[in-house]
Amino acid sequence: MISRLFEILARRIDGPLMVALVLTVSLGLTVVYSASGGGSLDRVMGQGRNLAVALAALWIVANIPPQALMRLAVPAYVGGLVLLVGVALFGEVRNGARRWLNLGFTTIQPSEIMKIAVPLMLAWYFQRHEEGLKLRDYALAAILLALPVGLIVRQPDLGTALLIFASGFFVIFLAGLSWKIIVSLGVTGLALLPVLWGMLHDYQRRRVLTLIDPMEDPLGAGYHIIQSTIAIGSGGVLGKGWLNGTQAQLDFVPERSTDFILAVYGEEFGLAGNLVLILLYALIVARGLMIAANASTTFARLTAGAISLTFFTYAFVNMGMVSGILPVVGVPLPLMSYGGTALLSMLVGFGVLMSISTHKQLVSS
Amino acid sequence: MVGQALRDPRRELTVFRNRLTVAGVLALVAFGLLVSRFVWLQVVQREYYHTLAEANRISVVPVVPNRGIILDRKGQVLAANYSAYTLEITPSKVGNVEKAIDDLATVIEVAPRDRRRFKRLQEESKNFESLPIRTRLTEEEVARFAVNRWRFPGFEIKARLFRSYPHGEVASHAIGYIGRINEADVRRIETAGLTTNYKGTDHIGKLGIEGAYEKELHGTTGSEQVEIDAGGRAIRALSRSEPQSGNNLLVTLDIELQKVAEEAFQDYRGALVALDPSTGDVLALVSKPGFDPNLFVDGIDPVNWDALNNSPDKPLNNRALRGQYPPGSTIKPFMALAALHYGKRTPEYAISDPGHWMLPGVSRPFRDWKPGGHGMVNLHRSIVVSCDTYYYGLANDLGVDAIHRFMTPLGFGSRTGIDIDGELPGLQPSTDWKWQRFKQKWYAGDTISVGIGQGYWLSTPLQLATAVATLANGGNAVHPRLVRGVQDARTQEIRELPIRARESLSIKPEHLELVRAAMIDVTKPGGTATRVGQGAPYLVAGKTGTAQVVGMKAGEKYDEKKVKERHRDHALFIAYAPADNPKVALAILVENGGHGGSTAGPIAREVFDFAILGKRPERKQKLGEEDGPND
């Protein structure tokens, strides 16, 4: 009976991926405990509940066959787009940005939906046009990507927009967009940088400038970066020990349980801890890419590849910003930071990966 | 599907896998970049960031030492510390300070004086400094504020040590006071390299002993290492080095004698310096009017400050050290010594005094204070009756440079070197001095006024006291001092400060004896200060003096009653007692007191009675009311 239950629970779960995920999430919980000052389990319990919900979602999604997921792609994308337009028209303004939509019973951030919907939509699109892709197909895909990204940039939420753009771009890239076009687009993009700079909001420019010289405004925009760098650097090779980080425990690290949780982790667990975390992330990305390589349909391949690379992007952008080599954008550290929404969209993504990984035999047979 | 190009799944898969490999490699490179960043931060730069993290969390808080206390020669406390609550405001943390103080006034009393003082402090200091609005809060006031404290962000109750001067105005010029450190003090502290030791200290000695012995009194500031959080709140103490209290000062003053002396002045302005003639120890140092040093401790309010600063009585001026007056006839004993020293007079030589003296070639007579003169006058009598005519001729015979040469070792014309600041040197004129000062030649007539302590000659009461101490101790120059010992705060051991070497002036004992005998007769019947010696069980040697405030025209009669109070002559008296075994030597100046015998003399008597007999005065009459000889 128990083995039957286990069979049902584990059937659609990818073992290696799940082990890496659970290890990382557990590590995250211990750091959340430390980052919430130690001595209080409130945040850990809260994150535990978030985790339970997200794992349930992962299991459900993993049990949905890829073909069914493919059918969900268009409604999810269109629905998300409608909500984004809704945000632009009726959205709530918080902290100077229009990102939230009040649905009466709850408030949602539709850009979160797009994190999954965009790669699914583009993968669906390329699957539909898999017979000999032409330049026109890529252009249309680009428009499908540009619509939500443009709406999110206008909110403004540059960080999310960049990540969604990345997830869509990965699909287009994996679909085989020719190098010539990639390179020429890259060159054009570089040439347009000054124009883009002119379009940035003041606070966004300041974040970029702060990265170049954080000491210019040590108590203002530079404070986050300076303090998190000090925390990580002072951790040394082995760290100051769990709950013993002075930067973290004495409140010098801002947003220490959310976006800047890496500073707490790096301070208390040192270089050793950071290497372990990077290794776990690398294993997860590698396993994801393996699943993509072995997937049987174009949709599955592109979706799996894009999800894995997007996950990598999240991890890299957050670690880069907290350690002071990328500008500060509001990106949580995947599987580690406190917060339910990001964890949910992340694990739903891994649910898709597991669905692809465990349903492929059926498709190919 | 018909007509469509055939798919090549294998080729497609290869492209996809190539792309995947490229992406995978790029991801690996990116992770490698992060690893190298972490190695850079956590291995190469670790020391640097460790230092920064420690600097973040560790705050060094100064622990201010207790200031040393000041004790008089009998152990009475002259300056002490007490702990009290103050309510302080950091203006930068309060939006509308005026309004906040109005609100505060509904909770605890805020006097207009407190507001004025606060305003003045605010103008003088920086906005982020915490400044007292109320001092010496009662327990009840502290409690009442505590209940309402949420209404007053930027306000803070602090327990602080305060300086108090239990005797108030008494000896205020000698003791001095402490006040809040101002910009000039900060610069002084910086120059002395004491900035670290003054961290956390906000008061410093400004005047008198408090100012001059700041180094002994202040002590060594300790420090406490405190772990703080990002909001600056202290979490726990890490280590502490105790401050070392300032040393206690044992001063030479006898505060009871000082009180007697100050009271003896009644409502007169003036100065008194009483010395132990054998050591130069200052037993009393009076400058009237005085001021209450307690006013300065919390920062003086503008009304009191203006009152002190603009008063025509100049209560802040230390007349004993800074008042430069013509010494008048009090210098006659020294002139007599000079006459004997240079062989210009013998004790027996006598003149017949017609009441005036003529400088050869000058038609204007120099008048004696007594119309008609004193008759036959020899050296002894010249002092007893204070004969001017005798000294006119003597000065002319000596010449101003010989007088200068003789008076300089006695301390005239230069600072005595007393151990507090602000002393002025007076003026002992000479031909050189006049040439340098005015580019003018010295006239013979100039010398004649100098002979009776007028003209260019100016002395401070302190100089006169020092000079009379030399007469009292047998011809040794002394250096007055106010502090005789320092008591170590830790060991309680007392370190006696050395008495500055006394120099023996080459005055022949027999000359000294002649002058001292004459000074004793000054206080006996027939002398100018008869009342001083009247009924005293000990002998007093003294000399009266009068210093002109307004120049008199020749032939004009000085009538005390007709002259406005402020234009009356200053009264002077120098004396020591007991004459056969001197314990106290003093100099007294009473501004606009008329003449020395009747105004300054009785003050001397009260001081001697208390110092020698321990007898407190029963005051019968007002100073100066008794009629006596004029000079």
Interface residues (C-beta under 8 A of the other chain):
Chain A: E130 E131 G132 F170 F173 L174 G176 Q227 T229 I230 A231 I232 G233 S234 G235 G236 V237 T246 Q247 L250 D251 F252 G266 G270 L271 N274 L275 I278 Y281 A282 V285 A286 L289 A292 A293 T298 R301 G305 L309 F312 F316 M319 G320 S323 G324 I325
Chain B: M1 Q4 A5 R7 E12 V15 F16 R17 R19 L20 A23 G24 A27 L28 A30 F31 L33 L34 V35 R37 F38 V39 L41 Q42 V43 Q45 R46 Y48 Y49 H50 L52 A53 E54 N56 R57 E227 I228 D229 A230 G231 I235
